[in-house]
Amino acid sequence: MSLHIIILAAGKGTRMRSHLPKVLHKLGGKPLLEYVIKTAYSLHPQKIHVVYGEGGSLVRTHLQQYDVNWIEQAKQFGTGHAVMQALPFIEHATQVLILYGDAPLVTATTLTQLVQGMPQDGMSLLTAEFFDPSGLGRIIRNDLGAIKAIIEHKDASPLQLHIKEINSGIIVTTSKILRDYLPRLAQHNAQGEYYLTDIIAMVVGDKLPINSLLISNPEEVTGINDQQQLAALERQYQKNLAINLMRQGLRLIDPSRFDLRGDLIIANDVVIDVNVVIEGKVSIDANTTIGPNNFLKNTRIGENVVIKANCVIEDVIIANNCIIGPFARIRPGTHLEEGAHIGNFVEIKNTKVGKNSKAGHLSYLGDTTIGDNVNIGAGTITCNYDGVNKNQTIIESGVFIGSNTSLVAPVKIKKNATIGAGSVITEDAPAEKLTIARAKQITIENWKRKNKKI
């Protein structure tokens, strides 16, 4: 039997207090709905259908890379009405799994068990037990423990509110059952909506089989309704990531102060200090230490690298044995070769730094090629922008650049040249020689400093 998956993503999310559709709010740097779509893909369904809401064209725009059938629910009349919008696209007699775009952590393992446990011509429900089930629909069972109905929180009696087992909303059934029962739904509830869950009582009344799968990890079905819930789930999600990475050997100084918003690949004996944020795809090789308060994005880091505190590093390749920071900014297009040292308050962009070359402090190096064993003095800048175009600076191996030097691109500093401190270099400097470009020092006689007016 083929499998179709419907993802309900039409909720307005008014409690989020945001113009952004709820399912586009991010967990671990990715939209909530993206997690659900990826999990759905892993089940290899015949088709995935995403039901989005009025004004939800942003949802399609943000996730257009996914091959799903986008279905607009122009007016929201509840979950049952949302599923009705997808029925015309679903073949007869197929299995239909219904997921929710704001419940991102449900696993493929759990869903596979749910689908495999569906009785023929019946349905299976995914349930969980919450210590505080406020706001959630309760599972109502008979004396034999069989499910007979689901009661939404607002419609529940005081006795029913004490039930801890909740309906996750995730069900698997057949398209025939949905076609038979959804048209019979009524709006006799506190919200005046068509509840998908109301078909449970109808199925029970017709003596069709219903199975349930009670999961041990309630966070799998935790939905997001407001910013507080999103923040709480973010911390739980980050905790799970940290635990998994530590099992791989990562040394996290404080797992509660670590944020991964992408993919991290680590080798042995990597240490990450507190308040490090990682985005995109980052790999870190063995014996590397990442200090506190660093931001890393789309970066490859070699072995025995030390990144000191408070650095921003994005789209960079860092070879073995480099030292960076503190307070360095390494911008996209930079490649640090083995043993390079980039110190405090140095900014580098689109630059290759050769082996064992150093820029210790207070420099800007943009659109530059630097050879091996180069020393860049404090306050050195490459003047790479002429107001229209970016221009290249080439600094060959063995060069010594004195402090407070301006290199006006395009310019080449040739092998083993020395540039005197305070120079403004506008022409190529020859190899093996000292080049100085600065005005003659003079002293102004009879000059007096101004006094502050009282």
Secondary structure as UniProt FT lines:
FT   STRAND          3..9
FT   HELIX           14..16
FT   HELIX           22..24
FT   STRAND          26..27
FT   TURN            28..29
FT   STRAND          30..31
FT   HELIX           32..42
FT   STRAND          47..53
FT   TURN            54..56
FT   HELIX           57..62
FT   TURN            63..65
FT   STRAND          69..73
FT   HELIX           79..86
FT   HELIX           87..89
FT   TURN            92..93
FT   STRAND          95..100
FT   TURN            101..102
FT   TURN            104..105
FT   HELIX           108..116
FT   TURN            120..121
FT   STRAND          123..129
FT   TURN            134..135
FT   STRAND          138..141
FT   TURN            143..144
FT   STRAND          147..151
FT   HELIX           153..155
FT   TURN            158..159
FT   HELIX           160..162
FT   STRAND          165..174
FT   HELIX           175..181
FT   HELIX           182..184
FT   TURN            190..191
FT   HELIX           196..198
FT   HELIX           199..205
FT   TURN            206..207
FT   STRAND          210..214
FT   HELIX           218..221
FT   HELIX           227..247
FT   TURN            248..249
FT   STRAND          251..252
FT   HELIX           255..257
FT   STRAND          258..266
FT   TURN            268..269
FT   STRAND          271..272
FT   TURN            274..275
FT   STRAND          276..284
FT   TURN            286..287
FT   STRAND          289..290
FT   TURN            292..293
FT   STRAND          295..297
FT   STRAND          300..301
FT   TURN            303..304
FT   STRAND          306..307
FT   STRAND          312..314
FT   STRAND          316..318
FT   TURN            320..321
FT   STRAND          323..324
FT   STRAND          329..330
FT   TURN            332..333
FT   STRAND          334..336
FT   TURN            338..339
FT   STRAND          341..349
FT   STRAND          352..353
FT   TURN            355..356
FT   STRAND          358..366
FT   STRAND          368..370
FT   STRAND          375..376
FT   TURN            378..379
FT   STRAND          381..383
FT   STRAND          393..395
FT   TURN            397..398
FT   STRAND          400..401
FT   TURN            403..404
FT   STRAND          406..408
FT   STRAND          411..413
FT   TURN            415..416
FT   STRAND          418..419
FT   TURN            421..422
FT   STRAND          424..425
FT   TURN            431..432
FT   STRAND          434..435
FT   TURN            445..446
//
